[in-house]
């Protein structure tokens, strides 16, 4: 059960949540397929502070048609608020996401993807 903004199971210094599944599949998960390019999410880590900020780091595997592979990363940050077991994220790039706490995990849905994070 979610106990609030300062629940040490989810938030605070050094607390991180790792994506266990995306759309029900275990990582890595393919999120883009084009003629000459594929993009997989290899790892996703969410950091939530008790001060109401978050940082989300995504690690990708990008492959092209000639066999070149690179491992880019992307970071998204912003603020979060909670009401009951629902957490709302507002990213600095204008994106918004909604998550639900329960069963020792957070399920965040947005941008056509569903991420289940565990601590």
Secondary structure, 3 states (H helix, E strand, C coil): CCCCCCCCCCCCCCCEEEEEEECCEECCEEEEEECCEEEEEEEEEEEECCCCEEEEEEEEEEEECCCCEECCEEEEEEEEEEECCEEEEEECCCCEEEEEEECCEEEEEECCEEEEEEC
